[in-house]
Amino acid sequence: MMKEAFVRDMQRELGEHEAAELIEALDGEPVTSIRLNDRKTGNPICALGEEVAWCRWGKYIDERPNFATDPLFHCGGYYVQEASSMYLWSMLEKYVSKDALIIDCCAAPGGKSTLIAQYLTEGEGFVVSNEFVAKRANVLAENMIKWGYPNMVVTNNAVSHFENAGAIFDCVVVDAPCSGEGMFRKDHNAREEWSEENVDMCVDRQREILRSAVRLAKEGGILIYSTCTFNRRENEENAEWVASEFDFDILEQRHFYPHRDRGEGLYMAVLRCDEYGKVGKGGKKSSLKILKDRAEWLKNPENYVLVEMNGQRYAVSRKWKETVENMIMCGVNIFAVGVQYAEIKGKEWIPAAGLALSQVVDEDRFCIIDVDYDMAMKYLRCETIISDNGGRGIMMVRYKGHPLGWVKNVGNRCNNMYPTYWRVRC
């Protein structure tokens, strides 16, 4: 049952007839959709259906399979994403260049950040994927690493922590925490948790995030604000508040309703910054340790520098190195950056899991073990696998031509090097 206060809200906004259509749709079956990674081709376990009209790589599927049993899902071949939220693709195409610097302020679990990375030109654009809650930031980092886009950084900060970096972003994306009305069809618990008081609390939190987010946009930069809810207070009224308080122009607004659109509830607004934002102050000295080693395991290694951070080595785009250093100087907490390149084992640096999954790994530099489905699932469960490859040492494991990770071939068996914290448990 829908709460009476919510029904009254929808009747005020849509009229009684259309509100009834919405309520009926919210009691129906949700649709399932995925977004293919065009830089990692393959055939997912699900039978693909109609294309999502507003995102060229989005596909509807007829049934929701167990994605955890598909190796192509684990190697970043596609992302399971609600169709309405893919509307971000159309807004980026319309307003943002493919070589832009973009920040996704509330990014976990990674649907919009992986979409942004997919939109940007490889080697040119850069995405800062930020999540305030540390546990959720770990999930975000895993999804971004598996997606494989090299020009990215995953951070764990309040949006306000980026203000000292200055108004440097071409595009600021805020998919704000909300009352979740758009999830009523998928999550019936969300109906019970909804209240008018919770809506008011969400508005306050959204404006707190937006106060900081607007200061990150360059003059002429774009702010894309979205929620998965229906009411005006969290949506149009917040967009109007930003426009009036911070000299932004509203360029476009769009509501998705499940009785109108093939997707769940969503609101998205696009605004342009008319005035240059806050100038960054900087802070402490950068702790980014630049190495002299060449990133020889990557295609076009001259485009990257190797850095050491938190006991790991990462390959960072030369073009965006100063941007990353600036964030460190401003106290931004980094979870992952660029390509997760190498990790220490004993006294030796060995290829990291993220290197195999990167879109820029040079596979020709490694011995390959190609596995079938059963062996791929054993590998993803961190079990021992057998190979008739005559080589020894560290080798790349591939499924249908897509890298999954590494093993150490010792002759009669292969020691599994897949991260235990990514282990598949089905």
C-alpha positions in Angstrom: 0.0 0.0 0.0 1.1 3.6 -0.8 1.0 6.0 2.1 -1.9 8.5 1.8 0.4 11.6 2.0 2.4 10.3 -1.0 -0.7 9.7 -3.0 -2.0 13.2 -2.2 1.4 14.6 -3.3 1.2 12.8 -6.7 -2.4 13.9 -7.2 -1.4 17.6 -6.7 1.5 17.2 -9.1 0.0 15.0 -11.8 -3.8 15.3 -11.3 -6.0 12.5 -10.0 -6.2 10.5 -13.3 -2.4 10.4 -14.0 -1.6 9.8 -10.3 -3.8 6.7 -10.4 -1.8 5.5 -13.5 1.4 6.1 -11.6 0.3 4.2 -8.5 -0.9 1.3 -10.7 2.5 1.2 -12.5 4.3 1.2 -9.1 2.5 -2.1 -8.3 3.7 -3.7 -11.6 6.9 -5.5 -12.5 10.2 -3.5 -12.8 12.2 -3.7 -16.0 15.8 -4.9 -16.1 18.5 -3.3 -18.2 22.2 -3.3 -18.7 24.8 -1.1 -20.3 27.4 -2.7 -22.4 31.1 -1.7 -22.2 31.9 -0.9 -25.8 35.6 -1.3 -25.1 35.1 -4.8 -23.9 32.9 -6.7 -26.4 31.3 -10.0 -25.6 28.0 -11.8 -25.2 26.5 -11.6 -21.7 24.5 -14.6 -20.4 21.3 -12.6 -20.8 19.5 -12.4 -24.1 19.6 -8.8 -25.1 16.5 -7.0 -26.1 15.5 -3.5 -27.2 18.0 -0.6 -27.0 17.4 2.1 -24.4 16.3 5.1 -26.5 18.5 7.6 -24.6 21.7 5.6 -24.3 23.2 3.8 -27.3 24.9 1.1 -25.2 21.9 0.5 -22.9 19.9 -2.7 -23.5 16.7 -4.0 -21.9 16.6 -7.7 -21.1 13.6 -9.9 -20.9 14.4 -11.7 -17.6 16.8 -10.9 -14.7 19.4 -13.7 -14.6 21.9 -14.3 -11.9 24.6 -11.9 -13.1 27.1 -13.3 -10.5 27.4 -16.4 -12.6 28.5 -14.6 -15.7 32.3 -14.1 -16.0 31.8 -11.2 -18.4 30.0 -9.3 -15.7 33.0 -9.7 -13.4 35.5 -8.5 -16.0 33.5 -5.3 -16.6 31.9 -6.4 -19.9 28.7 -4.7 -18.9 27.1 -2.9 -15.9 23.6 -3.6 -14.6 22.0 -0.2 -14.5 18.5 1.1 -14.3 17.4 2.5 -17.7 16.2 5.9 -16.6 19.5 6.7 -15.0 21.2 6.2 -18.3 19.6 9.4 -19.4 22.8 11.0 -18.2 24.4 9.8 -21.5 22.1 12.1 -23.5 22.8 15.0 -21.3 26.6 14.5 -21.6 26.3 14.3 -25.4 24.3 17.5 -25.5 26.3 19.7 -23.0 29.7 18.2 -22.2 32.8 17.6 -24.4 34.5 14.2 -24.5 37.8 15.5 -23.1 36.2 17.1 -20.0 37.2 16.9 -16.4 34.1 15.6 -14.6 33.3 14.9 -10.9 30.6 12.5 -9.8 30.0 13.7 -6.3 27.8 10.9 -4.9 29.1 8.0 -7.0 28.6 4.6 -5.3 28.0 2.0 -6.5 29.3 3.3 -9.8 26.5 3.3 -12.4 26.9 7.0 -13.4 30.7 7.0 -13.0 31.2 4.0 -15.3 28.8 5.7 -17.8 30.8 8.9 -17.6 34.0 7.0 -18.2 32.5 5.3 -21.1 31.4 8.6 -22.6 34.8 10.3 -22.3 37.5 9.8 -25.0 40.1 7.4 -23.8 43.3 9.2 -22.8 41.6 12.7 -23.0 38.8 13.1 -20.4 39.1 12.4 -16.7 36.5 11.4 -14.1 36.7 11.9 -10.3 34.4 9.3 -8.8 33.6 10.3 -5.2 31.7 8.6 -2.4 31.4 9.9 1.2 30.7 6.5 2.9 33.9 4.5 3.1 32.3 1.0 2.8 30.4 2.2 -0.3 33.6 3.7 -1.7 35.2 0.2 -1.6 32.4 -1.1 -3.8 32.7 1.9 -6.1 36.5 1.3 -6.5 35.9 -2.3 -7.4 33.4 -1.4 -10.1 35.6 1.4 -11.5 38.6 -0.9 -11.6 36.7 -3.6 -13.3 35.3 -1.2 -15.9 38.9 -0.5 -16.8 38.9 3.1 -17.8 42.4 4.5 -17.1 41.7 8.2 -16.6 39.9 8.1 -13.2 40.3 8.5 -9.5 38.1 7.1 -6.8 37.9 9.3 -3.7 36.3 9.0 -0.2 35.3 12.5 0.9 32.6 15.0 1.7 31.9 17.2 -1.4 33.0 20.2 0.6 36.6 18.7 0.8 37.0 19.5 -2.9 36.4 23.2 -2.6 40.0 24.0 -1.9 40.9 22.5 -5.3 38.9 25.3 -6.8 36.4 25.7 -9.6 38.2 23.3 -11.9 35.5 21.0 -13.3 33.8 21.2 -16.7 30.9 19.2 -15.3 29.7 18.4 -11.8 27.3 15.5 -11.4 25.2 15.2 -8.2 23.0 12.1 -8.0 21.8 13.1 -4.5 20.6 10.9 -1.7 16.8 11.2 -1.7 13.5 9.8 -0.4 13.6 7.1 -3.0 10.0 7.4 -4.4 11.3 6.2 -7.7 12.3 2.9 -6.2 8.8 2.0 -4.9 8.3 -0.5 -7.7 11.6 -2.3 -7.1 11.8 -2.0 -3.3 8.5 -2.2 -1.3 10.5 -1.5 1.9 11.1 2.0 0.5 7.3 2.6 0.7 7.3 1.9 4.4 10.3 4.1 5.1 8.8 7.1 3.2 7.4 10.0 5.2 6.9 13.7 4.6 9.5 14.3 7.4 12.0 12.2 5.5 11.4 14.3 2.4 12.1 17.5 4.3 15.3 15.9 5.8 16.4 14.9 2.2 15.9 18.4 0.9 18.2 19.8 3.6 20.9 17.2 2.9 20.6 17.8 -0.9 21.1 21.5 -0.5 24.1 20.9 1.8 25.7 18.9 -0.9 24.7 21.3 -3.7 26.2 24.3 -1.7 29.6 22.7 -2.1 29.0 21.1 -5.5 28.2 24.4 -7.3 31.6 25.9 -6.2 33.4 23.2 -8.2 32.1 24.2 -11.6 34.1 26.4 -13.9 32.5 29.5 -15.4 30.3 28.1 -18.2 30.6 24.7 -16.5 27.6 22.3 -16.3 25.9 21.0 -13.1 23.8 17.8 -13.6 21.5 17.2 -10.6 19.4 14.1 -10.3 17.3 12.1 -7.8 15.3 8.9 -8.0 12.2 10.5 -6.6 9.1 12.3 -7.9 8.2 15.3 -5.6 8.9 18.9 -6.5 10.6 19.7 -3.2 13.5 17.5 -3.9 13.6 18.2 -7.6 12.3 21.3 -9.4 12.5 23.4 -6.2 16.1 22.4 -5.6 17.0 23.3 -9.2 15.3 26.7 -8.8 17.1 27.3 -5.5 20.5 26.6 -7.2 19.6 28.9 -10.1 18.6 31.8 -7.8 21.2 31.4 -5.1 24.3 30.7 -7.2 23.9 32.3 -10.6 23.1 29.2 -12.6 20.8 28.9 -15.5 18.4 25.9 -15.8 18.9 24.5 -19.3 16.8 21.4 -19.1 14.7 19.3 -16.7 13.2 15.8 -17.3 11.0 13.5 -15.2 10.9 9.8 -15.7 7.7 8.0 -14.5 7.2 4.2 -14.8 3.7 4.7 -16.3 5.2 7.0 -19.1 8.7 5.6 -19.6 10.3 2.2 -19.7 12.3 2.6 -16.5 12.0 3.6 -12.9 11.4 7.0 -11.4 14.0 9.6 -12.0 14.4 13.4 -12.2 17.4 15.1 -13.9 18.2 18.8 -14.3 21.0 20.4 -16.3 22.2 23.9 -15.2 25.0 26.1 -16.4 27.3 28.2 -14.2 27.3 31.9 -15.2 29.9 33.1 -12.8 33.4 31.8 -11.9 33.4 29.8 -8.7 35.6 29.7 -5.7 39.4 29.8 -6.3 41.3 27.0 -4.7 43.6 27.6 -1.8 45.7 24.5 -2.0 47.1 22.9 1.1 49.8 20.5 2.2 52.6 19.2 -0.1 51.6 16.5 -2.5 52.5 13.0 -1.2 52.4 11.5 -4.7 55.6 9.5 -5.1 56.6 9.6 -8.8 58.7 6.6 -9.9 61.3 6.5 -12.7 60.1 3.1 -13.9 58.4 2.9 -17.3 54.8 1.6 -17.4 55.9 -1.1 -19.8 52.9 -3.4 -19.2 50.5 -0.8 -20.8 49.8 0.2 -24.4 51.5 3.5 -25.1 53.4 3.6 -21.8 54.8 7.0 -22.6 51.4 8.5 -21.8 51.6 7.4 -18.2 53.8 7.9 -15.1 54.1 5.3 -12.4 53.3 6.4 -8.8 53.5 4.7 -5.5 50.7 5.2 -3.0 49.5 3.1 0.0 51.8 0.2 -0.9 50.5 0.0 -4.4 51.7 1.2 -7.8 49.4 3.0 -10.1 49.8 4.2 -13.7 48.5 7.8 -14.0 47.9 9.7 -17.2 50.6 12.4 -17.7 47.9 14.8 -18.9 46.1 14.5 -15.5 48.9 14.0 -13.1 48.8 17.6 -11.8 45.1 17.4 -11.2 45.6 14.3 -9.0 48.5 16.0 -7.2 46.3 19.1 -6.6 43.6 16.9 -5.0 46.2 15.3 -2.7 47.5 18.7 -1.6 43.9 19.7 -0.8 43.6 16.6 1.5 41.4 14.5 -0.7 41.4 10.8 0.3 42.2 8.6 -2.7 41.1 4.9 -2.8 42.3 4.2 -6.4 43.7 6.2 -9.3 44.5 5.5 -12.9 45.4 1.9 -13.6 46.0 -0.4 -10.6 49.4 -1.5 -11.9 51.4 -3.6 -9.4 51.5 -4.8 -5.9 54.3 -6.0 -3.7 54.8 -9.7 -2.9 57.8 -10.3 -0.7 60.4 -8.2 -2.4 59.0 -8.4 -5.9 56.4 -6.2 -7.6 53.9 -8.3 -9.5 50.9 -7.3 -11.8 47.9 -6.1 -9.8 44.4 -7.4 -10.5 43.3 -4.1 -11.9 46.0 -4.2 -14.6 44.5 -7.3 -16.2 41.1 -5.6 -16.2 42.3 -2.3 -17.6 41.4 -1.3 -21.2 45.0 -0.3 -21.8 46.9 -3.4 -20.7 49.3 -4.7 -23.3 48.2 -8.4 -23.4 51.1 -9.2 -25.8 53.5 -8.8 -22.9 52.1 -11.8 -21.0 51.6 -15.5 -21.5 47.9 -16.3 -21.7 45.7 -19.1 -20.4 42.3 -19.2 -22.1 39.6 -20.9 -20.0 36.1 -22.2 -20.6 33.1 -21.2 -18.6 33.5 -23.8 -15.8 37.2 -23.0 -15.3 36.4 -19.3 -15.4 33.9 -19.7 -12.5 36.4 -21.8 -10.6 38.9 -19.0 -11.0 36.4 -16.3 -9.9 35.7 -18.4 -6.8 39.5 -18.3 -6.0 39.8 -22.1 -6.5 42.9 -23.8 -8.0 42.7 -24.2 -11.8 44.6 -26.5 -14.1 46.3 -25.5 -17.3 48.1 -27.4 -20.1 50.0 -24.3 -21.0 53.7 -25.3 -20.9 54.9 -22.0 -19.5 55.8 -21.1 -15.9 55.4 -18.0 -13.8 52.7 -15.3 -13.8 50.1 -15.6 -16.6 47.0 -13.8 -17.6 43.6 -15.7 -17.4 41.1 -14.9 -20.2 37.5 -16.0 -20.9 36.1 -15.4 -24.4 39.1 -13.2 -25.1 38.6 -11.0 -22.0 41.1 -10.9 -19.2 39.9 -11.9 -15.7 43.1 -11.7 -13.7 46.4 -13.6 -13.0 47.6 -17.0 -11.9 51.1 -18.3 -11.1 51.7 -21.4 -13.1 53.9 -23.8 -11.2 53.6 -26.7 -13.6 51.1 -29.1 -12.3 48.7 -26.4 -11.2 48.1 -22.7 -11.2 48.1 -20.7 -8.0 45.1 -18.4 -8.1 45.9 -14.7 -7.7 42.3 -13.4 -7.9 41.6 -11.0 -5.0 39.8 -12.8 -2.2 37.7 -9.7 -1.5 36.3 -10.0 -5.0 35.6 -13.8 -4.6 32.4 -15.0 -6.2 30.4 -17.1 -3.7 27.9 -18.9 -5.9 
